[in-house]
């Protein structure tokens, strides 16, 4: 140890043997339980009180080299004395001198050395701000290092539970709504709708409580109690957030799971429906089909996706060329704001109503329910799926598709899926289509516009709208509609996704590069959804979702893998990032646009959602383009203190030169 110290340093300020005059004082000074003062356990050979991280490094290396164990003490509050007692020869590293607290009010964070006490941390915060705190323990002499290592909590946990319980009606069992980590239901609820297993073993903080409200008043209570006790919230409807932001957080938080708020009320008189945010698309589609065979809704293909998140980001499916986004067909909503008040469209105002339809979830409040306009669909539709391999002209066909897909009649949707689904097989392209009409009308239309594909009557299947929903969801022919009520994803696997928009056809050489790269993976997809039609008729500023006229198609890149470990994850995430980099010359620019429902933290993020508007502008315009500033201005009015937030939420707009608090 002495050899590791700088030449001018007195070793006795750092290294204390049992013969040092300071030894007994140091040993007992932070033994918070006198029960261990006279313990017969072995005392440390040396007590090290490092002044710099290099001295901690030296203590670890020297202890290993000489067969000694170590104990590390920050505040000495270990209930059984394990931070300073040992049954064999050991060295005690006491972090008493490593107690720096650095507060950064710009991003509302602090760096705290492990030797600091909670009292020193609280003092440091209070010197900088009267409106900030930290939800840790009550005893000020507890060391930060040990407290945080074990989780650490203070009054927030008990006070929040008490606050929530007080809001419930007298006859209600609180355990049906409030689930702590000690509840038997906690683990099941936490994982039940985590649609990406990649996050199941995440090291991110787990929620202090999971709230499963049965009534809007309980959502109001969760918002108010979380605010009152310094807790963040996450809101989950279906759990499909690609980056897990609807149920993971970097700090203490409460998860509001809307699983019980899933009512679907169809009104055929005015052809609308009220849908609670906890309902899935499958439950919505089922509800429509039970009432009508000539109505539908233009939302996504995956039935287990939650309505709340889907509509918040825009949402689209096979009828977007005819009817636009799902959010284009929202006519009213119920929202709980940061003060716990419930608003409809009229009381929230048109700016906020604009923002929640495509501005992404978690920024402006909690949308309890949506009023949607149902769309008319023909009683008979036609679908086809035609796979093509390279030797069947796959690249040439995709190249040709780019020139016609967005210009076809709006009743015809043809998407392309370039996929690799197993080792040992080459990638193939799949032409997957929905036509709002009969096959007898589709075939001459295809012969006129896309004869190269060679569509035949035998390739076509006629069906109802709800049967087409089942078809695109991957259900087997003959399965009952009740499968749409199953909230679980059919095929769960770890995945990473990214997205792009294409404004000019990609040359055949560029498409070949996609094939070459996708062939490197075992399970990977490049999904191309055509735009045009109704999408080109709606202004970029009509909703926060800006990708309208001038976009040929959207691309979703998706890679999946089975083994959930760091090595496998890094391998596949690196692959998709390299594919994304390769695509740079062929996609939209300034900004390179992305779709917010295909969440991608690679674009940028704010730490714990607390970043400034300026910092968030690194990624925000990629999702929202020129609508970004207006979203920030709406946020400034609706939630100026940025309570509703995550790593890619909308921060309040702050003009240049002003400081955001």
N, C-alpha and C positions, 0 to 999 in steps of 0.2 A: 504493500500500500504506500509506504513512504516513497518508493521509487516512482510512483505515479504522480506525486505532487509536484507542483512547480517549484523551482529552486528557492524562491523567496518565501515560500509558505512554511509556517511553523506546523509540523505534523501533529503537534498536540492539540491544535484547534479542530482537528478532524478525527484523529485516531485516539481513542481513550481506552487504555487497558485497565484491568482491575487495580493496578497500582496508581493510577492517575487520581489526583485529588477530585477531579470532576466526575469520576465514574459513578459513585453511589448516588450523587445528586441526579445525574442524567438517567440512571436506571429507574429511579423511583419518581422522578418529577412528573411523568405522565403515565404512571401506573394508576389508572382511574379507579381500580378496585383494590383497596388495601388488603383484601383477602390473599393476594398473590405476593405481597411484599416479603413475607417470610417463607415463601414457597421453597420446598426442597428441590425443585427443578433446577437443572443446570443453569448457571448464570452465563451471560455472553463472555467469550474470551475478549472481545473488543466491542466497543460501541463506536460506530462511525457516524459522524454528524456532517454529512457532505454539504459543501457550499456551492457545488457546481455539478452538473450532470455527469461530467467526466469522472468525478470521484465515486458516483454511484456505479458507473460502468466498471471502474477499477475494483470496487468492493465485490461485485458479482464475479468478475473474472478471477480475482485472487482467492475468493472463497471456493470456487470450483476447483481451481488448481491445487488447493491444499486440503481438499476433502472436508470442508466445513459447510454446514447448513447456514442459511440466513433467515432472519426474521426482519420484517419491515414494519416500522411504526410511524403512523402519521399523528394520531391524537391519543393513542393508548386506550381506546374505549372498547377493545375487544372483550366481550363479556367473560371469556374463559382465559384471557391473558395470552392468547396465541400469537399476538403481535410482538411479544417480548419475552416469552418463555419457550424452552425447548428441552427435550429429553436427551439431547446429545450435544456434542461440541458445536457451537454456532457463533455467528457474528450478528449483532443487532445494528441494522441501518436505521437510524432515527432521522426522519426528514424534517426535524424542527426548524432547520435553517432554510429549507426550500418552501417558502410560504408566500411567494409573490402572488398578488391578485391584480390583474390588469383588466380594467373595464373598457370596452369599446362601445360607446353609445351609438356609433354610426350604424353598426349592424346588430346592435342589442345583444352582444355576446360578451363573454369574459374568459380569459385564460387564468386558471387557478392552479398553483402548484399544490401537490398532494400534502405537503406539510402544513398548509394553512388550515386553520380551524373554520368551522361554519361561522363563528362569530366574526372572524376577520373577513370572510367573504361578504357577510351581510353588511358589515361596516363599510367595506369598499363600495358596494352597490349604493348604499344610502348616501354616500358622499357625492355620488354622481347624479342620482336621480331620486325623485320622490314618487315616481310612478312605475318603478320597476322593482322586481324582487326575484327570488328563486325558491322553488317549492321543495326545500330540503328540511332537515330535522330541527327539533326545538332546542337541543342542548348546544350552546355556542362553543363549548370546548371540544366537541367531537371533531376529529380530523376529516378533512374533505376526502382524502384518499380512500380511507376505509369506508366512509359513508357511501360514496358513489359506487365503489366496487361492489357493495352489497345491494345496490338498488337505491336505497335511501328515500325516505318520505317524511313529511311533516304533517301539518294539520290538514293539508289539501285532501288527502285520501278520506279521512274520517269526516271532515266537514262537508265534502262533496256528497258522500253517501247520506249524511244526515239531511243535507239540503234537498236532495232528490226525494228521500223518503217522506219528507214533510209535504211534498207536492202531491203525493199519491192519495187517492180517495181512501177513507178509513177501512173499507172492506177489502182493499186490494192487497194481495201478497206482494211485497216489494221484490221478492226474488224472481217474480215473473218478468220484471222489467229491468232490474239492476243486477248485473252479474259481475262479481269481483273475481280476481284470479284464484280465490279459494272456492268458488262455486263449481259444482260438478258440471255445469253447463258451459263453463268458460271456454275450455279448449275446443269443444265441438263448435261453439258459435264462432270462435276466432277463425277456425280453419274451414268451416263449412262452405263458405263462398269465396275463399281465396282461389281464384280461378287459375292463377299461375303458381304451381308448386315451388317455383324458384324462390318465392318469398316465404315459404312455410318455415324454413330454418333461418330466416333473416336475423341478424344481430340487432336490428332496430328495436327500440323500446316497444314493449307490448302495452296495450291499453290498461290503465288502472281499473277501468270499468268498461263493460260493454252494456250499452243501454238498448233495449229492444222495445221501443214505445208501442203502445196499443192505441194511443190517442194523441192528437196534436198537442194537447196540454203538456204531455210528458216530453215532447221534443222542445217545447218552450222552456220547460224546467231544466232540461239538460243544457241548453244554451246559457241560460241565466246562471245556473250553478257553476258551470265551467268558467264563465267569465269571472264570477265572484271569487273563485278560489284559484285563479291563475293557471287553469288547465287549457290546453288546446283541445280541439275536437277534430275527429275525422268522421265523415258521413259515408255510409256504404249502402248502395241499393242492390247491385248484383255482384259486386266484387271483381269486375272485369278491368279495372284500371291496370293498364299494361305495366306500370311501374309500381303497383301496390300502394299508391298514394291514398287510396280510400280506406286503408286499414293499417298503415304503418306510419310512424312518426319518429323524429329524432329526439323528442323531449316528452315530458309527462303529458298524457292526453287521455281523452275519453272517446270511445268509438260508439257512434250512434248508428246502429244497424236497423234499417227500415224494413226488415223482413216481414214484420207484422202489418205494415201499412201498404197493402197490396190490392186494394179494392179496385175493380174495373166496373164502371157503370156506363152502359151503352144507352144512348138516347136516339132511337131511330127517327123520331119526329123531326129533329133538326140535324140529324146525321153527325152527331158529335159523341164524344166519350170523355168522362172524367176518369183519369188513371192516377192512382197514387204512385209515388216515386219508388216504393219498394216492390212493385209488380215487375215481373220480367216481360220481355217482348213476347215470349211464348204464352204467358197468361193473358196478355192483351190480345194477341191474335186469336187465341181460343175463345175469348169473350166475344170478339167481333163475329167469328164464324158461327157461334151459337145463335146469333141474332139475324144474320144476313148472309146470303151467298153472293151478293153483288156489291159488297163493301169490303174495303181493306184499309191498310195504313202503310205508307211508304217508309218503313224503318228497316233495321238491320236484319241479317240472315241468321244470327245465332240466337236461339230462343231463350238461353239462360242469361243474356245481357239484361241488366236492370234498366228500367225505363228512365229513372232519374238521371243517371250518368249519361245515357245515350242521347236524350234530348238536350241535356246541358251542353254537349259538344257539337250538336248539329244533327248527327245521325243520318245515315243513308243506307239504301238497299237496292233491290232490283227494279224498283219503280221510280228511282230518282230522276230519270230522263223525262218521265211523264209528269211527276208531281213534286219534284224537288226534294229537299231535305225533310226529314221528320220534323225538325224545328220550324220549317216553313209552314207547317200545318198545325201549329200550336196557336190557340186563340185566347187562352186565359191560363192563369196559374195561381196557386196558393203558396205563399212564401213566408217563412218566419225570418225576421230580420235580426240584427245583432242585439236589439233590445227586447227580443222575445215577442214582438208584435206580429200578428198574422195579416198579410196583405193579399188582395186579389189584384188583377191587372189595373183596375181603376185607382186603388189607393197606393199601389207601389209606384205608379207613373210609367210613362212610355219608355223613358230611358232605362230604367231598371228592367222592365219587361223585355226590352231589346237585348240587354246584356245577358240575361239568363238563358236565352235561346241561341246557344252556340258559343258563349264565352267561356265554356268549360265549367265543370262543377267546382264547388268548394270556395268560391270567391265572394259571393254576394249575400249569402244566406242559405237556408235549407228549403228547397222547393218540396212541399208536401205532396202536391198533386198538380196535374196538367190537364187542361181541357183541350182536346185535339179534334180537328176536323177530319172525319172519315172521308175516304175517297171512293168514288164509284169504280168498280172493276167489272169487266165482262164475265158472264157465267162460265165461259170457256176460255182458257189460256193455253199456250203451247210452250213447252220447254224442250231444249235439246242439250246434250253434252257430247262433244266430238273431240276425242284425243288425237293428237298428231305427234309423231316422232320426227327426229331430224331427217331421216331418209324419206319421210312423207312430206317434206317441205315445210316443217314447223316454223323455221325462222322466216321464210318468205311469206308465209301466211300471216304471222304476227306483224310483219312489216306492212303488209297490205291492210290489215285490220286497222292500223293506226290512222290511215287516210279516210276511213269511212265510218268508224264506230260512233263518233260524235255527231255525224251528219245524217245518220239513219233516221227514219221516222221515230218520234219520241216514244211510240208504243213498243219499240224493239230495243232491248238491252242485251248486248253481247259482251261478256267480260272474258278476259284471258287469264289463265292460271298457268304459269310456268312452274313446274314442280319436280322435286326429287323426293320420293317417298320411301326409298330403301337403298341399301348398299347393293352394288352390282348391277344396277339399272341406270340407264341414261335418263337425263331430264326430258320431260315431254311438255308440250303445250296443250291445254284443254280450253276449248271454246264452249262456254257455258252461258246459256241464253234463256231469257223469258220474253215472250211476245204476248202482248195484251190482245189476243185474238186467236182465231182458229188456224190450224196448219195450212188449210187451203189458201189462206191469204198470206201466210208467212213464206211459203216456198217460192212463189213468183217474186216476192219482195227480195229474197236472198239471191235468186237467180239474176236479178237485175243489178243488185248492189255489191254482192260478194259471191260471185259464181265460183271463185277459186276454192272456197271451202267445200263445195260439192254437197250441199245439204239435200237429203232425200226424205221422202215421206216416212220411211222406216226409222229415221233418226229422231222423229218428232213424237212427243207424247202430249195429248191434250188432257187438261185437268182444270179443277177449280182453283181460285186464288189460294185458299187455305191448303190445298194439296201441293201447290207450288211452294208454299212456305215450308212444308214438310220435306219436299224434294231438295230444296237448297240447304236445308239444315242437315241433310244427310241421313234422314230416317229411312227405314226400309219400307218398300211398298206394302200397303196393307196394315201398317201400324195405326192404332187408334189415335184420335186427336188428343187424348188425355196425356200422351207423352209430352205435349207442349207445356204441361203443368209441372213437369219435373225441373226443378231449379238447378240441378247439377249439370255441369258441362259433360257432354258425351265422352270427349277424349281429352283428359287433362295431361299436360306435359309441360316441362319447363320451356320457356320461350323468351325471345327478345324480338322486338319489331321496330321498324322505322318506316318513314313514308316520304313520298315525293309527289310533285305534280309535273306533268309533261305538257309543254306548249307547242313543240315541234316534233314531228315523227323522228324516232331514233333510227339511224341508218342500220342496215343489215349487219355491218361490222360491229356496231355497238351492241346489237341484240345477241350476236354470237358470243361476245364477251360475257353477257349474262349467263348464257348456257355453260360456258367454260367454268365459270365460278360456282354456279349452283351445282354442278356435277361434283364439286369437291366435298359437298355436305351429304349427310345421310337423309335428313328430313328438312327440306327448305322449300319456300314458296316465294314467288314474285307474282302478286295479284294485281291485275290492271283493270280498273273499273272505269268505263267510258262516261264522259260527261256530255255536254251538249243538250239539246232539247230544252226543257223547262229550266235547267240549270243556267243556260246562257241568257235567259230572259230576265233573270232576277239580278238586281244591282248588287255589287260587291259590298255595299254598305247597308243593305236591307237588314241583315243580321250580322253578328260578329264574324261568322264564317264567311271568308272573303273569296273563296276560290270558285268563281263562276265563269263568266264568258272568257274565252281565250284558252281555257284548259281542255286539252284533248282527253286526258284521263288522269286518274289518281293511281299511284303505285303504293302497295303495302308490301314491304319486305318482311319475311317472317322465317325464323329458324327455330327448330325445336330439338330438344335432347332429353334423354331419359335420366341420366345419373345426376343427382343434385349435389355436386361438390364444386369447390372453387376452380379446380383445374379444368373440368369439363365446361363450366360456365364461361370462364375466361376464353377458352378455345373458340366457342361458338359465337360469343359476343364479338370477339376480334374478327371473326369471319364476316359477320354482317356489317361491321364497321368498314371493312375493306371493300365490300360490295358497294356500300353507300358512297365511299370515296370514289370508286370507279365510275359511278353514275353521274358524278358532278357535271361533266360537260353536256349531258343530255337532258337535264331537268331545269326547272325554273330557277331564276337567279334574281338577286337584289330585291327581296330576300329569296333564299331557297325555301320554298313554302313546305309546310307540313300540316297534317291533320291532327287536331288536338285530341281526338278520341283514340288515335294511335300514339299515345303518350310516349315521349322519348326524352329522357333526362340527359342524353348526350348533347342535346341542343343547348343546354344551360339550365341552371337552377339556382334558387335562392336558398341559403342554408336555413333549414327549419321554416322556410316560407317568409323569413323576416328581412329579405333583401330590399333594396331601394327600387324605385321605379326605373331609375337609370340602369341599374344592374340587370333588372329583369328585362330591359329592352334588348338585351343580347339575344334572348330567345322569343320574346313575346311577338314581335312582328313576323316571325316565321310561321306562327299559327294564325295571326290575325291581320297582318299587313297594315293597311292604313286605319283599321278599326282599333288598333292598339291604344292610341291616345284616348279615344272616347271611352273605352273600357276602363282605363285608369281614372278618368274623370267621374264616371258613374260610381266606381269603387270609393273615391274620395268622399262622395256624398253619402253612400249607403253604409260604408264601414270604414270610417276614417282612421280608426286605430288598428285596422288590419287584423281583426280577430279571426275572421274566416280566412284561413290560409293553408297552403302547403308549399312544397318545393317549386311548383309551377303555377301558383295561383296569381291572380291579378293584384298587384300592389296599388295603393292609392297614388294617383297622379300628383306629382310635385313639380312645379315649374322650375326651370333652370335657376340655380342660385339659392333655392329654398332648401331647407333641411327637413327631411321626413323623420318624424318621431314615431 
